[in-house]
Amino acid sequence: MKLTSLKQIESSSDKVSKELIPKKYKYWRWRMFLGMYIGYTIFYFTRKNISPALPLISDKLDIDLVQLGILSSVFYVVYGIGKFISGLFADRANIRMFMAIGLFLASFIHLFIGFLDSLFLIVFFWGLNGAFQSMGFPPIAKGLVHWFSPSERATKWTILSSSHTAGTFGVGLLVAGIINLYNKGIVGWEAVFYVPGIIGCLTAIGLFITLRDRPVSLGLPEIEDFKKDRPIVELSENTKSHWEILKKYIFTNKYIWILSLANMFIYIIRFGTLDWATIFLYDVKGIDQISVAIFWTLMPFAGIPGGIVAGYLADRFWNGRCVPINVIYLVLLTFSIIGFYFYSGPNNIFLTGVSLLLIGFLIDGPQNLISGVQASRVTVKEAISGACGMTGFFGYVGATFSGIGLAYITESFGWIAMYGTCALSSIFCLILVLMTYKKEKGS
C-alpha cells in the first residue's frame, strides 16, 4: 500500500482524487481543529490577563474599584456589540485571515497598553481590545460548520469551547509567574500586558500558517457530501446576496431569536452564580476566605467536562439534536441552584461543593449547545457566524443584567430573590429551548 506524503496532503488543487479525499480531509480536520483550539486559548491570554493582575494594576496606576468597574464594563459592552458585528462579516471572510488578524491586533495593543498613564487612554484601548477580541469566535463557528457535519458537530463544538477555560487557567499561571518575577525585581509590572501580547502576536502568525478557509478552498467536497449527512436547513437557490441570507436566515428567523433569548437567560445564571457565589458564601453563609476561593474554582473546571459530555450525548443518542440533553441539564440545573441556596454553608461543606460542581457542570452544556450547535441546526451554514454573533450579543446582555440587575434585586429583596431569579431563568430557558424541538427534529 502506497503511503501518502505530508506534501501530498497539504497540496491544494482544484480537484482532489477520490482516493486522496479521506486522507486529506482527516489531516485538515485535525489541523483546523487544533489550530482553532490553540488560537482561541491564546485569545484568552490577551483577554483575561487583566483579571488576576487587578490588585497590582490598581496599585500602580492608582485606579479605584469604580474605575476598574468602568474598565470591565466598557470591555464587555464593546465585546458584545463587536461579536454581533464580527459575526455578520465573518460569514463572508476567510477563516484564516479573520482569526489571525483579530488575534494579532488584540495582542499588538498589549505591547504598549501597560505603559500608558492616562485612565482615559487605558479605557479606550481596553475597549478597542474588546472589539478585536470579538473577531475570535465567529470564524471558529464558521470553521466548525464547514469542517464537521451536523451529526458530529455537538461533540467537536463543546470540546473546542473548553479552550476558553484552558486559556483562563493558562494566563492565570502566566500572570502569577510574572508577578513573582516582578516581586524579585526581574521584570516590570507592565509585563502582565506585553508578555501575553508577544505570545499572542507569535500565535497569530502561527494561525496564518496553520489555518485555511473552507474545504472547497483545498479542492475538497463540502462536508455534507463527504459525510453524507445533510443539514436540516439549506440555502435556497433564489437566495443570492449576503443581505438576503442574513435577512431570511437570521433576522426573520424566529428560532434564532428564541435561542438568543435562551442564551441571555443562561448567561444570567452563569455570571450570576459564578460572580456572586463568593460574596454569598463568605458574607451570608460564613465560610472562610480560603475555602471560598477553592469553591469558586469548582464551577469553571466542572464546566469543561459538563459541556463535552453534553455534546457527546447529543451526538451519541440524538444524532446531534440538542433539545433533549438541554432539557435534562436545565431541569437538574434548576434543582442544583435551589439546593445550593438552601443547603450550602460551613456545616454542609460537602453539599456546598457538590452543588457548585453540579451548577458548573450543568451550565456549560446548554451554554455551548444553545448559542452554537443548536443555532447551527436552525439556520444555514452560510449564516452561522452571524447567528452565533446574535446569540452571543444576547448572552452579554444577560451578563450585564447579572451584574447590575442582580445586585439591585439582592439589595432590595435579599439573596433568596437573587437565586430565585437564577432558578426562574433556568425555567424560562427550558421553555424557550422546547419551542425549537420540532424545528431541530426537522418536522
Secondary structure, DSSP 8 states (H G I E B T S, - for coil): -----HHHHH---S---TTTHHHHHHHHHHHHHHHHHHHHHHHHHTTSTTSTTHHHHHHHHT--HHHHHHHHHHHHHHHHHHHHHHHHHHTTS-HHHHHHHHHHHHHHHHHHHTT---HHHHHHHHHHHHHHHTTSHHHHHHHHHHHS-TTTHHHHHHHHHTHHHHHHHHHHHHHHHHHHHHHTTSS-TTHHHHHHHHHHHHHHHHHHHH--S-GGGGT---HHHHHT---SS---TT--SHHHHHIIIIIT-HHHHHHHHHHHHHHHHHHHHHHHHHHIIIIIS---HHHHHHHHHHHHHHHHHHHHHHHHHHHHHHTT--HHHHHHHHHHHHHHHHHHHHH-SGGGHHHHHHHHHHHHHHHHHHHHIIIIIIHHHSS-GGGHHHHHHHHHHHHHHHHHHHHHHHHHHHHHH-HHHHHHHHHHHHHHHHHHHHTTHHHHHT-
